[in-house]
Amino acid sequence: MSATTEAGAATGGDGYDRRREELQAFDDTKAGVKGLVDAGVTAVPAIFRHPPDALRELPPTPSPPPADARAAIPVVDLSGGAPREEVVARVRRAAGTAGFFQVINHGVPGELTAGVLAAVRRFHEGSPEAKRRVYTRDAARKVRFSSNFDLFQSAAAGWRDTLSCDLAPDPPRPEELPEAVRGVLLEYGAAAAELALRVLELLSESLGLGGGHLREMGCAQGYTVVGHYYPPCPEPHLTLGTSRHTDPKFLTVLLQDGMGGLQVLLDRGGAAGRGWVDVPPLPGALIVNIGDLLQLVSNNRFRSVEHRVLANRDAARVSVACFFNTDMKRSTRLYGPITEGSDDPPLYRSVTAREFIAHFYTKGLEGRPLDHFRLQH
């Protein structure tokens, strides 16, 4: 059946939109994808089935990445053992090529990373009633549980549920957080924020600027900690945990468990060309990736790279992402390309972070929001 025929079948002559009804029915359960799994679903429902183009190069299950894939994602040691200029050069290369890099000896205690992964899993695998109490699609709420923020905009839903907590600049009261994550989420968020500021210093210096430049621009004034849960999927070849996208922020610090499944879209060189490369779980490491707004202000000297998460048949995957942005409520600052240290003409128009994120929410994960703000030369 063609896409046109499917669309016609989904909408009857009386205007009844079956897909919209199915999405609403799923959302009304407030149980997320985990609720489907708990109910014993044996096939992926239609609203989660992705078109063939989105599933291209999709392996049957996540597999150990080959050596060349491991080499594609740089590793940066922040222990201080290497000269500062050498670390800055490594960060510059990583941010300007892969857009993703793993950091080790980063200062975030292993007990804390293990504790926050366990807490996020505990929440998602805990009481359905506890999840229903914070289920919302109201982005103004500081604590939100939902499945697919863009459920009603995307072509197909992702096989994941998400707990989001806005922790800065105006943190929620501790009692607003679900009991399963209370305490540890706040502690982990603060530690990840310290790491983000260290990385922003290195990125500032890699642009030939003072170490405080990006911090003083407000690139990490606000941050949200997001706990993703990807339940086991009966037909992982038909869906994705998260479809391809870029992050519409300045910077992301990501903690993943040992399951694997995160992939980035890179030019692999030679005959292989452009394709999906695994980001292998590295014990003790945290992943840093460049967001759209950092690509914009760096005038393409840093790269915000498309990435996705595979679905998995046998076990649930957990990850914790910290998204860093400016103060979205108060900031009216225009962000445009930094011209210091470069003779290149600006590639993007100036934009407030609020305007940028508003555009992102109108379209959801699909497509690159940066393209909307590119100048025509």
N, C-alpha and C positions, 0 to 999 in steps of 0.2 A: 504494500500500500504506500503510495507517495505521501510526502509531507502535506501536500495540498489536500489529498483525499482524507488523511487523518484529521486535518483541521476541520474539514467539512463534517466528518463523522462526529467530532467532538462537540459541534454546535448544531443543534437541531433547527428546523425551519421556524420554530416559534421563538428563537433567540436563546433557548436554553443552552448554557455552556456547561457541558458535563465535566470538563477539566476543572473549571472554577469551582464547581460543586464538590469535586473530589478533594481539591486543595483545602476548601473551607472545612469539609468534614474531618480531614486529617488535623487541621489546625485546632478545631474545636475540641479534640480529645485532650489537648494540652499535655500529652504524654510523649510527644516526639517520636523519633524513629525507634528508640528503645522500647516504646509502648507496642509498636508493631512486632518487634522481635519477641517481646514477652508474651504477645498474643499468639505466637506460633506461626507467623507468616512464613510461607515456603517459596514464595515467588516475589520478585520486586514489583510493587504496584506501578501502574503506568506513569504516575506523576514523577517517579524517580528514574525513569528510563531515558538515558541520554542518546542523542542522535549518533549515528556511526562516526561522523567527523570528529565528535568530541572524544570518542573512545579509541581513536586511531592510535596504534602502537601500544594498546593496553594489554599487559600480560595477564594471564589467567589469575594469578595471585602475586602479591609483592614478593620479589625474590632478591637474594643477596646481590648487590651491585657489582659489576666487574671492576677490575682494578682501574681501568681508564675512567670509569664513572666516579670512583672515589677521588681520583686525582683532579677531576673537574671542579670540585668544591674545595676551595682553599681552606687551610687550617691556620689560624693565627694564635700564637702563644703570647698571652698578656702577662706573663710572670715577671717581666722586667729583665730577663736574662740577656736579651739581645739589645743592641743600641737602639735608642728611640727612633732615629731616622730609618733604621731598617724595618721596624714595626710599622711606621707610617707608610713606607713604600709598599709593604705587603698589603696593608689595608687599602691603599690606593689602587693597587692592581686588582684586588678582589672586588672592590666596589665598582670598578670600571669595566670589569669583564663579566664574571658570573653574577654579580649583584647579590650573591649569597656567600657567606663564609662562616665557618665554625670557629668559635673561640674556646680556648682551653686555658686553665689557670686563671680564670676570670674573677675569682674571689667570691662567687656565690657558693655557699656550703653545699656539699652533696646531700647532707641530711635535709636541707631545706628544699632542694629540687625533688628529692624522693618524696618528701612530705606533701608538697603541693600536688604532685601527680597522683598520689594516693588519695588526697582529699577530693580532687576533681572526680576521680573514679568513684569514690564513695558517694558523692552527691548524685552522679548520674545513675548509679546502680542502686540508689537508696529509695526511700519512700516516694511513690508517685505523688502523694499529697504534698510533700515538701517542694516538689518541682512545680506542681500546679499553682502553689501560692505565689511564686515569682514569675510565672509564665506571662509574658507580655510582648507586644510589638511596639510599645511606646518607647522611642529612643530617648525620651527625656527622663525615664526612670534610671536610677543609678545602678540597680541590680536587675538583670533581665535573664530569664531562661526562655529559649525558644528553639525551634528547629528551622534553620534557613531564614536568615533575616530578609532575604529577597524571595521568599516562597512564592509570592504572587506576581513577581516580575520575571523570574528566570524561566528559561525554556524547559528545564528539568530540575527537580530538587536534588540536593546532595544528601547522601546517606550519613547524616550527622546531626547531633544536637549540641547546643552551645549555652554555656553560662557566661554572661558578660557582666563585669563589674567596673564601673568608672571610679578609679581610685584617686585621681588628681585632675585638676587642682582642688576640687571639693569632694573629699572622700565621704562615703556613706557612713552612717553610724554603725558600729559593729553589729548591733542587733538587726540591722537590715540585711546582713549577709546570712545565707543559709548556714545552719549550724555545722554542717559537714565541712565547710571550708573556712569558717570563721577563724580569725587569728592567722593561720598559715598563709592565706591568700594575701592579706595585708603585708605580712612580713616578706613574702616572696616578691610582691610588687615593688616594695621599697628597694630590695636588693637588685632587682632587674633594672630599676630606674638609675641606680648608681652605676651599673654597668653601661647602660645606654649613654650616660653623660661621658664616661671614659671613651667610649667608641666615637661619640660626636667630637670629642677633642682631637682624636686621631684623624677623623675625616676632615675637620677644619684645617688641621696642619697639612693634610695631603692636598688641599686646595691652595696651599701657600698662604693661609690666613692664620691669625692668632688662634690658639687652642680654644678660646672661649667663644669664637664667632658664632657657631651654629647654636650653641646653648643660649647666647644672648639674643639670638633671633627668635627664641621661644620654641625651638623645635622639639622640646621635651617638657613643656610646661604642663601638658595634660597627658594622662595615659590610662588605658583600659586594659585590664587583665581578662583574657578570654580562655575559658576551659572547654575545649572541644572533646566530644566523645563520638567515636565512630563505631557503632555496634557491628557485630558479625553480620555478614550479608549473605543471603542464600544464593544470589546470582551476581557476584561481583563484576562479571564481564559486561553487565548491562547498565551499570551506574557508576558514579564517582562519589568519593567521600566529599570532596570539594572540587568544583569545576575550575578550569584555568582562569587565572585572574592575576592582577597586581594589587599591592596594598596601597590604598589611597591615603597614606600617612607619610611621615618623615622616615621613621625607622621602626623595625620590628625586632624584638628579641623573642626567640622561640625555643621552647623546651619540648622535646619529643621523647616518648618512651622508646623501648627497644623494638617496637613492632615494624617500623619502616613504613613506606608508602608515600612519603613526600617526594615530589619530582619537580624539577625546574626545566624550563624550555631553553636550551642552549644550542649554540652552533658547535657541533662536535668535531668539525673540521673534516677535510678529505671527502671521501665518498659518502660518509655517514650523514653529512650535512646537519641541518637543524633538527633537533629531536629532544625527547624527554630523557633527562638524566636523573638518577636517584640521588637523594641526599641521605647518605647512610647514617644511621644512628651511631654516634661516637660517644662511648661512655665518658661521662663527666663534662661533655661539651655543651655549649649553648649555640644556637644558630642566630646569626644576625643577617637580616636582609634589608636592602635599600627600598624605601617606599617611593611612590610617585612624586610627592612633594620635594623629596631630596633630589630626585632626578631633575625636577624642574629648576630648583634653585642652583644646582650645580651645572645647569645648562648642558646636560647629557654627559658630564664627566663621570657621574655615577649612574648606574643602571638599575632601574626597577624592573625586575624580570618576572615574566609570567610563571606561575607555578600551580600545581594541583595536588590533590591527595587521592590515592586509589582506595577503593573499597576492598575489604578483606573478608574471606569466607569464615575463617576459623576462630578468630578472637577479636575482642574489642581493642581499639587503639585510642590512646589519650594523648593530647598535647595541650600545652599552655602557652599562649601567645600574649606578649605585652606590646601593644600598639602605642607609639609615641607621636604626639601631635602638639599643636599649640593649645592655648586655652580657647576652646571652641565657643564658649559662651560670651567671652569678653573681648577677644582679640579682633581688631579691625585692620590689622596689619596686612599690607599687600606684599605677597611673596612673588618675586620675580627672579630671573637668572642673575647670579652673582657675576659681575664682569671683572672684578679684580683678579689679576693673574692670568687673564686669557684675552686674546685678541678676537675670539670668535663672536659673531653677532648673536644677540639674544634669540633663542629658538622658541620661547614661549612668552605669552603675555602675562602680566602680573595678575594675581588672583588672591582673594582672601581664602584661608583654609575653609571657612564656612561655605563659600561658593563652590569650592572644589568638592567638598564632601556632599553637598546638596546635589551636584551633578551625578556623583557616584550613586547616590541612593535612588535617583530616578531610573537608572539603568540596571542596577544590581551588579553582580560579579562579571557579567559577560562584556567583553570589549575593553579597550584601554582608555580610561578617562583622560589621560594626558593628551591624547590626540585632539580632544575638543579644545584645548588651550594652546595648541601649536600655532605659531605665527606663519603666515604664508610669505615666503621670500621669492 
